[in-house]
């Protein structure tokens, strides 16, 4: 049977189980769903109403929280109890809502000049490389798993964790 209903209905008071499935706390998922539900993408004039935003969001969070076969449309659809096309549709809707200017303006705040200067000072102090002070977009070597082995130079993508991945530097 589909697991999504169980997670949303019964795991709310079991934070570890909820986080294991959706990688967020239940209260954060509810708050995000509430913030997104005003977006027009979740409203229609059809006789067939859409599923609640929290369910659509749960499907997308589950999908994004897994990789390989577990993130495939078929597997996510089984978990959610819906069709593969529905998983794709929910993903499109949620991403349109998250990337909409109205949501981004309310949810994302750019750092102040003071915060930028503090970060630059930290980089200069901790890296030991003063020229990195004004750098941007660096990350910690996070591995981004790939669904399949790349055709060109495939073995070079094989990482220390026995997956094919990109190492973001």
N, C-alpha and C positions, 0 to 999 in steps of 0.2 A: 504493500500500500504506500501511497505518497507520504513522505516524511514532513513536508512543509507545514501542513495543518498541525501536526503534533508539535513541531518546533514553535510555531507562533502561538498556539493555544496553551500548551502545557509546560514549555521550557522557560517561560517568562520569569518564573521564580527560581530557576536553576541557571544562574548566570554562566557557569562554565559550559554547560550543554548548549546554551543559546549561542555563546561566542564561538564555540567549536564549529557550529554550522554556518553562521553568518559573519563571523569575525568582527562583530560589533556588539556592544551591550544593547539589551532590549530597549532601554529608555532612549538611547541614541538613535536606534532604528525608528522608533515611534516619532521622535522629534524630526528626523530627516523626512519621513513620509508625510508628516503634517506640513512641513515647509514646502515640499514638492507638490502636494495635491492641489494647490491653487493654479498650477500651470495648466494652460488650455489643452495640452497634449493628453491629459487624463480625463477630458470631458468630451462627450459627443452627443449628437441628437438622435442617435440610432435607438431602435426599440430594444436592442441588446446592450445593456450597460456593461461597462468595463469592470474587471475585478478590482477590489479595493487597492489603493496605491501601496499600502503596506505589503500586500501579497506580491505585487509586481516588483517592488523594491527587494523583497526577500529573495525572489528568483534571481535577480541580477546580482545581489550580494553573494549568494551561494555560488553562482557561476564565476564571479570574479575572484572568489576565495579559493578556487581550485584550479588545477592545471592538468594538462594531459587528458586522458580519457575521462576523468571526473568532471572536466569543464566542458565536455562535448555536449552538443544540444540534446542528444538522446538521453544521456545520463541526467542532465539537469531537468529535462522534461519528466523523467521517471520520478525524480526526487519531488518535483512540484505537483505532479499529477496533471500535466497539461501536454499539449502537443509541442513538437520541436519548433514549429513556426511561431507558436505563442511565446516561447522563450526568446526567440530573436526579436519579436515585436516588443516584448517587455523591455528588453535591453535597449532597443532604439528609443522607446518612450522615456525611460529613466535617464538615459544619457542626454537626450534633448532637453529635458527639464533641468538637469544639473548644469549643463553648459549654457543655459539661457542667460542672457545678460541680467535679468531681474534677480535670478537666484545667485549668480556669481557676485553681483554687487552687494547682496545682503550677507553672503557667507564668506567671502574671501576679502581679507584686508591686506593691503600691501604694507610692508614695513615702513615705519617712519625713518627720517634721516638719522635720528638718534639710534634707533635699532640697527640700521645698516652699519653705522660707524662702530657700534659695539661688536657686531658680527665680524666686521673686517679686522678689528683689533684682535679678536679671539683667534681668527685664522692666522694672522701674522705672528702672534705669540706662540700658538701651539704647533704650527706647521714647521717652523724653523726656516721657512722660505718666504722672505718678505715680498717677493714679486707676486705671490699668490693672493696678497691682500685685496687686490681689486678684481680677482677672478669671480666668476659666477657659475651657477649650475653645476657645482660639483657634488658628487655623491660618493658613497663609501664602497664601491665595488659590488653593489647588489647584483645578484644573479637573477636574470629574467628568464624563466624556463620557456623553452620552445616546445610547441606541440609535437613536432616531428623533427627528425634529423634533416638539416639543410642539404639540398642536393649538391651544391658546390662547396667543396672544402668541409664536408660534414664532420670528419673526425676532429677538426680544430675547434668545434663548438662543444665537444664532450668535456664536461667539467669534473671537478674533484668529487662531486656528489653523485656521479654516474648519471647525469642528465645532460641533455643538449640544452645549452643556454647562452645568453649574451651576458657579458660582464660589463656593467655600466661603470665607466670611469670618469 
